Amino acid sequence: MPPISLRQGLLGISPVIIFIFLYVVVSVAVGDFYRMPFSVALLAASVWAVIVYKGPLRDRIEVYSRAAGNSNIIYMIWIFILAGAFASVAKEIGAVNATVDLALRVLPAGLVVPGIFAAACFISLAVGTSVGTVVALTPLATEIAHASGGDTAFMVAVVLGGAFFGDNLSFISDTTIAATRTQGCDMADKFRANVWLAVPAAVVTLAFYMFESPDFVVSVSEKSASSYWLVLPYLVVIATAIARVNVNIVLSLGILTSLVIGYVHDYPLLDLCGFMGAGIDGMGGLIVITLMSAGMLGVVKAAGGITWMLQVLSARVHGTRGAQACIALLVSLVNLCTANNTVAIITVGSLSKEIAARFGVSPRKCASLLDTCSCIVQCVIPYGAQTLLACSLSGLSPAEPFAYLYYPWALALMVIASIIVKRR
């Protein structure tokens, strides 16, 4: 493939730059992340992407639409729909309040935040997916924040950090599978390399939550213990997720359990259906944002923006440290432009393997860098599926949790330290 010129490369990635400017920069400038709607910033960037991409207008729109309609995107939308239905019906029948009430009775006030983070780490490590963890814990974290006087954005960030701990380390995570297969290394070797990055970052984050997290004024209702059987929908969701059941089946079982409990509690069936419908309708904005984001990033890739970044970065590698830094930067930037950590790893996998072999970076170290850095970026970008889903479930702007994402930044510091000491 012929080299991509500077002008073509900058035009290729310009939609991402425009989106970041319109949403993040403008929102920071006015001091309000609600003033600039996320969807409007994406729409402007999408229109610009179609304008700068070469070819007949019909073909440009086809490229955009094909990326938006990718099977992975549609699969994610099914999860959003089921998550919305489950979250709504579980809340309306009292399952969320009962679960929160039980958690606040069991956990001392000072251990609420560390408990949520530890639970997110454990569940994500067991299920191998950050999305499943977000679905299971975000409604609970949101209601705990409301019940205890905490900051909802802070609690959502706690869940997101813990969710990506397991996404990075789990043997059954998509990112782990993609990283090890592209580098030709054993999962156990990659896990050992990752442990030195993820576990210290998680321990530091947990210690921070134990000693420096906001003080919650815990107040619980005077419900009888018999009401705690309303916790069953969440127990079903968490148990089936840990059992590695497909997330769509997990959510379907959660919905079914909630419907049965609601019906036993004398909720009319049509009212229960109404609760589900309201939850699905509430996901409409998230689905639109997901489609536009995927379409825009698909055009960025088709226009050569990602290829140009790979071309520029790979041409400037010197030494073992430089090779490791280049691999980390490659996957991070591609993740920034694709909003999908697994796709980012696959995209740069073969090139990263060549760089690693040329400069003496072990396959397990390369796989660890690919997985870890992609998870860091996926956690902090406001248009990542996990953040969008968590914020939709909690009623937040996608940028609000950013200031509280301590775990990914602690993990980033561990990556930098590992590169400096040339740990292989």
N, C-alpha and C positions, 0 to 999 in steps of 0.2 A: 504494500500500500504506500503511495507517495506521501512524503511529509506534508503535514497540514500547516499552512502559513499562520503567522501570528494574527493577522486580521481575521482569518476564518475561524481560528481557535477562540479568539475573544468573542466573536459574534456567536459562536456555538454555545458558550457558557453565559452569555449576556442575560438570558432570561432568569437564571438563578440569581445573578447580581441584582437585577431589577427587583425581583421578589424580595430579596433580603433588604434592599434599600427601602422599598415601599413599606414593608411591614416592620422590620426590626428597627431600622434607623429612624424612620418617621415616628414610630411609637415611642422610642427612647427620647427623641427630641421633644415631643409634646408631653412626655411623662405619663402616658396612658395607653395601655395595650388594647383598649377597647375602641379607641377613636378610629383607628385604621382597621376595618374588618379584614380578617384573614382571607376570606373568599375573594374580596375585591383585589387585594394585592396579588393573589394567584391568578385571577382573571386577567389583570393587566399584563402579568408576566407571560401568560398563555397566549394572549393576543400578539405580544411582541415576538414570541417564539415562532408563531405561524408566519408573521411578517418577514422575519429575517431568514427563514428556511427557504432554500431555493426550490424552484419548480412551480408547476401550475397550482393554483389555489386549491383545487380539488385534491391533488396529491398531498399537499401540506396538511390539510384537514384530515386526510386519511391516515397519515403518519401519527398525528395527534390522537385520533380516535382509536387507532389500533393499540397504541401504548396505554390509553386509558382503559381499554377493554381487555387488557392482558388477563389471562386466567388467574394469575396470582392476585391481581387487584380484585377481581370478581370474588375470589375465594375469601379475601379479607372483608369484602362487603357483606358476605353471608354471615361472617362472624359478628360484624357490627350490628346487623339486624337482630340476630339472636341475643347478643349482649344487651341491646336496648330493651328487648321484650323481657328478658330475665330480670334486669335491674329494676324495671318499672313494676312488674307484678310482685317481685319479692319485697320491694319497698312498701307497696300498697297493702299487702296482707300483714305487714309487721315483721317480716323476717329480718330485715336489716336492723331495725331498732332492737329486736330481741338479741341479735348477735352482738351488736355494739354494747347493749346493756350487760350481757354476760361477760364480754371482754373487759369492760370497765370495772366490774365487780371482782374479777379474777386478778387483773394486773394492777399493781400499785401505780399511783399517778406518775411516778418518775420512770416507769418502765413501759408506758404506753407506746411512745415513739420507738424505742429500741425493740419492743416486741413486734411492732408492725414491720420494721426493717428486717429483723431476723426471720419472721414468717415469710416475707417476700423472697429472701435469699433461699430459704429451705424449699419453698414451693417451686420456685423457678429452677432450682438445681434438680429437683425431682421430675418436673414435667418437661424441662428443656425448652421452654418457650416463654418469652417475656409477655407476649400477648395474653396467654392464659392466666398468668399471674396478675396482670393488670385487671382483667375481667373479674377475677375472684376477689381481689382485695381493695380495689379503688372505691367501690360503694361503701365498704366498711370503714375505710380510712376517712372518707368524706363525712360520714355520719359521726364518727368519733370526734372529728374536728368540730362539728356543730355541737355535739353534746358536751364537749369538754372545754369549749372556748378557744380552741386552737386555730391556727391558720390553715385553711383548706389547701392552699397551694403548697405549703410546707409538707403536709401529710401526703399529698399526691406525689411530690418529689421523693419522699421516703419510699413509697411503693415502687416508683420507677427505678430508683437506684438499686433496690433489692432485686427487682425483676431482671435487670441486666447482669447482675452477679451470676445468676444461674444460667442465663442465656450464653454467657461467655464460657462458663466452666463445664456445663453438663455434657455428658457423653452423647446424649441423644438430641442435642441442639442442632438446628440446621447449619448454624455458623461453624460449629465444631466439625461437622461432617464435611462441609465445603472446604474449610481450611486444611484439614488433614488430607483429604483426597487430592486437592490441587498441589500439595507439597509432597505427597507420597510418604507421610510419616504416620506412625502409630498413634491412635487416640490417647493411649496412656502416656506416651512421651510428651505429647502436646499438653495434656492435663498437668503433668509435673512442671512444665515450663510456665503454664498459666497460674498455677497455685502461688508461685512467688510474686506474681503481680496482683491477682485478685484478692487473695486472703489478707495480706497486709492492708490493702486499701479498705477492705470491708471492716477489719478490726478497728482501724483508725476512725472510720465513719461511725461504727457502732459506739465506740468510746465517746465520740463527740455527742451523739444522740443521748447517751446516758448522763453526761455531765453538763452539756451546754444547750440542750434542746429547750424550747419554751416551756414554762410551767403551765400545766393544764389544771383548770379547776374542774375536777371530775364530779359529775352529779349523775346519779343513776335513778331510774324510776323505781317505784315500789311494787313492781310486778311480782307475782308469785312465781315460784320455781317451775310451776306447770307450764308457764308460757314459753319456757325455753325450748320446747319442742318445735317452735317456729324457726329455730336455728337450722333445722334439718335441710332446707334447700341449699344453704351454704356448705353444710357438711357434705352433702352429695356432690356439689361442684368441686370442692377441694379434694375429696377422697378419689373421685373418678379422674381428676386431673393428675393427681399423684400416681394413680394407677396407669398413667400414660394413655388414657382414652382420648380419641380425637376430640379437639376442642369444640367442634360443632355438636358432637354427641353429648359432651359434657354440659354444654349450655342447654341443649334440648332436654336432658334429664333434669336440669335445674328448673326449667320452665314447667315441666310436667309435675315435679314435686311441689312447686309453688301453687300450681293450679289445684292439685288434690287437696293441699292444706287449706287453701282459700275456700274451696267448695265445702270442706268439712266445717269451716268457720262461718258457714251460711252466707258467703258472698255469692250473689247470682252469677251464673256462668257468663252472661252477657257483660256484666261488670268486669269480670276477670279478663274477658276478651278486650274490653275497652282499655284496661290497664296495659295490656300487651300492645295494643295498637298505638297508644300514646307513646310508649317507649320506642316503638319502631319509627314513628313519625319524628321523634326527637333525634333520631340518628340521621335524618335527611341532610342536615347541613354538613355533618361529618362525611357522608357519602359523596356529596358534591365536591367537597374539598379534596377528598381522596382521588376522585376521578380527574379533577383539574390538575392536581399535583403530578399524578402519573402521566397524564398527557403531556404536560410541559416538560417533564424530565425525559420523556421518550423522545421528544423533538431535540432536546439538548444532546442526547446520545446520537441520534440520527444525523445531526448537523456536524458531528465530529468534535464536539466540545470535550468529551471525555477522552477520546483518542489523543487529542492535542495535549491535554494535561499529562497523560502517560508518556507521550513523546518528549515533552519538555523536561519532566522530572527524571526520567530514566537516563537522560543524556548527561546528567550532572552528578553522577555517583562516584565517590572516591573513598576507598577504605571501608573497613568493616562497619565502623560507626555510621559512616555516610550511607552504606547500603541499608542498614537497619532503619535509619531515619527516613530514607527514601521509601522503603516498603511501608512504613507507618504512615507517611504522608500520602502516598499513592492511594491506599485503601480509604484513608480518611476523606480525601477530596472526592473520590468517586462515590463514597457513601453520601457525601454532602449533595452530590448531583443526582443520586438515584433514590435516596431515602429508603434504602433497603440494604441491610448489612450483608445478607447472604449473596445478593446480586453483586454487591461491591467486591466481595471476596472472590467470586467466580470470575468477575471481569478482570481483575488484576492478578489472579492466581498464577498464570503461566509466566507472565513477565516478572513477577516477584520471585518465582522459583529460579529463573535465569540469573537475576541479580544476586540472589542468595548463593547460588553455586559459584558464581564468578568471584565473589568477595569473601567466601568462607563462612557464611551464615548457615547454621544448621537448619535442616528442614523443620524441626520442632520449634525452634525460635521463630522462624519465618511464619509458621502456622499460628503461633501464639500472638505475634504482632498483628497479623491479619485479623484474627478473631477479636482480640482485645480492642484494637483501635477502631474497628468498624462498630463495635458495641458502644464505645465511648461516644462517637459521633451520632449514632442512632438515638442515643439517650438524650443528647443535648439539643438536637435540632427540633424546632417547634412544629415541623411538618412531618415528623416521623409517625408511623401508624400507631405506635404505642402511646406517644404523647397526645396525639389527637384523640385516641379512644379514651384515655384517662381523663382528659379535660372535658370531653363530651359527657362522660358519666358523672363528672363532678361540677359541671357548669362553669368551668374556668376558661379564660383565654389561653390558647396554646403556649404563650410565652411566659405565663405567670409562674409555673414551677421552676423555671430556669435558674432563678437566683438561689434556689435551695437544693440544687443537684450536687450534693457534696461528694457522693460516691464516684461518679464518673471523673470528676476532677482529681480526686485522690488517686484513682486508677491511672489517669493520664500522667501524674507525677511519678508513679511507679514505672510506667513505660519509659519515660525520659531517663530516670535513674538507671534502668536496666540497659539502655542504649549507651549511656555514658561509661558504665563499667564494662561494656561489651560482653554482657552475660550471654552465652550461646546455648 
